[in-house]
Amino acid sequence: MKKIISAVVALSLLFGGAAFAAHAKDSANRSHHDSSAKVVNDQAAVNLNTADVKTLMTLKIVGKTRAQRIIDYRNEHGNFKSVSDLSAIPGFSQKLVDRIIKENSGRLVTQ
């Protein structure tokens, strides 16, 4: 009986220690990120008025072409006042903009 209890205690310490180490490592990795960046669902928010092509491409359903169109429109017309302003970009229908907003659940910001 003592052997079983000892084995259970040893396993719980082993696995509990591993979980603690993984949590500590995850916390340490997060501390290296810019603390001023807003994080939504473990992903950084994307500011439509400052993001470059690479950053915009982190958004779901926004590839290189759409990212470049966003930047080109922004450069020509100024900053976006709201996320829904994306529908003013040629080729960005309201249906597409609604899908981009939905697929990226709160990650899009303009300020």
Stockholm file with secondary structure:
# STOCKHOLM 1.0

chainA/1-111         MKKIISAVVALSLLFGGAAFAAHAKDSANRSHHDSSAKVVNDQAAVNLNTADVKTLMTLKIVGKTRAQRIIDYRNEHGNFKSVSDLSAIPGFSQKLVDRIIKENSGRLVTQ
#=GR chainA/1-111 SS CHHHHHHHHHHHHHHHHHHHHHHHHHHHHHHTSCTTSCEETTEECEETTTCCHHHHTTSTTCCHHHHHHHHHHHHHHCCCSSGGGGGGSTTCCHHHHHHHHHHTTTCEECC
#=GC SS_cons         CHHHHHHHHHHHHHHHHHHHHHHHHHHHHHHTSCTTSCEETTEECEETTTCCHHHHTTSTTCCHHHHHHHHHHHHHHCCCSSGGGGGGSTTCCHHHHHHHHHHTTTCEECC
//
